[in-house]
Amino acid sequence: MAKHLLVPTLALAAALVCSLAVHTQGPMPGAVYDRDVKGEKPRPAPRRDLAGIWEPATAGGGIQGKGALAMDSCKRDKATGRYVVQQNPPLTDTGYATVDCLKPEVEPPYTAEGLARLKAHKPVEGYRMVPDAVNNDPILGCDPGGFPRIVLHNFRTSEILQTPTHMVMLYKFQKRYRTIWTDGRELPKDPRQPAWTTADRLPPEPRWWGYSVGSWVDDYTFVARTNGFQDDRTWLDNAGLPQSDTTEVEETYHRVDANHLELSIKITDATLYTRPWVALDKLRLRLQSPNLDIQEMECSPSDQKHYYEIFGNNTGLAPDAGK
Amino acid sequence: MKKAGMRMLGVAVGLVAVSVPLFAHHGAAQFDVGKKVTVKGAVTEWFWSNPHCFLRFDAAGADGQMVHWAVETQSGPNILPQGFSKQTFKVGDEVTVTLEPVKNGRPMGRLLRVVLPDGSSLPLAAADAGQVPGNSPQN
């Protein structure tokens, strides 16, 4: 072979080998979600590190129809794995009969006001769900779902960016983000008049996503607290559990190993609940390839309007339907 | 069909059945859960959106009158790995739709399976869906 052809020929051969390797090893990193593999032994957890793209380890594990307190699934038939559908489900306080397996095993500890606010909510998910035509869920008009709803119901693929001063949480659902400050600032002292206690603070301003501060309690456990929310236009979850401007959320991230993170959420709100309660208990997340491209899941008011005109507004039940 | 193929089909059917309550923006309040209807008609609109897409098609009713159907699917990002895309249907396509109807008797429901003009059907089997870039069949 002529010398001048040697280099290009070798380069072509190398490219072919690489190409074959890609094809024989399956999809490129980030082309599909990484899932747990039976028998795998992840490396130890890195110290004080949450950075990366995270996805519920169990497919769909962060997207449940029961709402807070109930991240496990409905009852399933053991043989087929399919949901058990009740033929004659009971009526709920919304006037509609829905699949009873959606009811959480434990109810949150409502105050009288909390229960009243719950009953004013007509969700399209959870055991009190109603048809689209009669719901009053704020996010279905594309209002912000806020925090912690984005985690308690729709925790989809999310990325955590970690800097020396803060964490940024990037959420796929509705393409939202929030900041957890780690620079030592304190949580707003009055959740109804929230503002940072820094020298150049702006006037108080309640927020859909609240004010968040966080710190490491050990090398593998990061705890964030959030308050300063808007009014009750934000719900805690898709099942209509209430939230208020006195809600405080404690968010715990525990790095189990190099591939896994566990996320828990505790709710404190003396207006709505008689005691603090755990709304999410160790949701297991799996680290994804840094090459994973997170899809858009944007809420478009014009799309929603068309959907409701053609479909949602026409789903109301006949008076005796479902009873 | 070979055993492996049957297993794959079982997985696919299971995923479709399970994914409905898990991933839609709403639950089953308006649907007659477990009931299935199959209708053949011509596409009038394919609306690609979040949190739900929907397909509208016209089909002749039992009395010969044209019935205007609307069936929803999950959101665009959720059904991409099942083989759907914004270009899946065009107006005039002849399709056969198997759907779970709404309880109120209107010609509406949620799409369970659709046979396209070329004879192929959606959603894809789980194994094929897993190879769609950027997705897993479950998400």
Contacts between the chains, C-beta under 8 A, distances in Angstrom:
chain1	res1	chain2	res2	distance
A	27	B	131	6.9
A	27	B	133	7.5
A	30	B	134	7.9
A	31	B	133	5.1
A	31	B	134	6.7
A	32	B	130	6.2
A	32	B	131	7.5
A	32	B	132	7.9
A	32	B	133	7.6
A	32	B	134	7.5
A	32	B	135	6.4
A	32	B	136	5.3
A	33	B	135	7.1
A	33	B	136	3.9
A	33	B	138	7.9
A	33	B	139	6.2
A	35	B	136	7.0
A	55	B	139	7.6
A	59	B	136	6.6
A	59	B	138	3.1
A	59	B	139	6.4
A	60	B	19	7.3
A	60	B	22	4.7
A	60	B	23	6.2
A	60	B	138	5.7
A	60	B	139	7.1
A	63	B	22	5.9
A	63	B	23	5.8
A	64	B	22	7.1
A	65	B	21	5.1
A	65	B	22	6.5
A	65	B	27	5.4
A	73	B	22	7.6
A	74	B	21	6.7
A	80	B	14	7.4
A	81	B	14	5.7
A	81	B	18	7.1
A	82	B	14	6.7
A	82	B	17	5.1
A	82	B	18	6.8
A	83	B	17	7.3
A	83	B	18	6.9
A	83	B	21	6.2
A	85	B	33	5.2
A	85	B	34	5.4
A	96	B	29	5.5
A	98	B	27	6.6
A	98	B	28	6.9
A	98	B	29	5.5
A	99	B	21	7.8
A	99	B	27	7.7
A	99	B	28	6.3
A	99	B	33	7.2
A	102	B	21	7.9
A	102	B	27	6.9
A	124	B	25	6.8
A	124	B	26	3.5
A	124	B	27	6.1
A	124	B	29	6.8
A	125	B	25	7.8
A	125	B	26	6.1
A	125	B	27	4.6
A	126	B	27	7.2
A	129	B	26	7.0
A	129	B	27	4.2
A	129	B	28	7.6
A	129	B	29	4.5
A	130	B	29	5.4
A	131	B	29	4.9
A	131	B	30	3.8
A	132	B	26	5.8
A	132	B	30	6.4
A	133	B	30	7.5
A	135	B	26	7.6
A	140	B	25	7.3
A	156	B	139	7.4
A	157	B	139	7.4
A	238	B	25	7.9
A	292	B	134	7.6
A	293	B	134	5.6
A	295	B	77	4.4
A	295	B	80	7.7
A	295	B	134	6.5
A	295	B	135	7.9
A	296	B	50	7.9
A	296	B	77	6.9
A	297	B	50	5.5
A	297	B	75	6.7
A	297	B	77	5.3
A	298	B	50	6.3
A	299	B	50	6.6
A	299	B	51	7.6
A	300	B	49	7.0
A	300	B	50	7.2
A	303	B	47	7.9
A	303	B	49	4.2
A	303	B	50	7.0
A	306	B	47	6.5
A	306	B	49	7.5
A	307	B	47	7.4
A	307	B	49	6.2
A	307	B	52	5.9
A	307	B	54	6.9
A	310	B	47	7.4
A	310	B	54	6.3
A	310	B	56	7.0
A	310	B	70	5.6
A	311	B	52	7.2
A	311	B	54	5.5
A	311	B	70	5.5
A	311	B	72	5.6
A	311	B	108	6.5
A	314	B	70	7.9
A	314	B	102	8.0
A	314	B	104	7.9
A	314	B	106	5.7
A	314	B	108	6.3
A	315	B	30	3.9
A	315	B	102	5.6
A	315	B	104	7.0
A	315	B	106	8.0
A	315	B	108	7.0
A	316	B	30	7.9
A	316	B	104	6.4
A	317	B	29	7.9
A	317	B	30	6.8
A	317	B	103	5.5
A	317	B	104	5.4
A	318	B	103	7.3
A	318	B	104	5.2
A	318	B	105	7.0
A	321	B	103	4.5
A	321	B	104	6.0
A	322	B	29	7.3
A	322	B	103	5.8
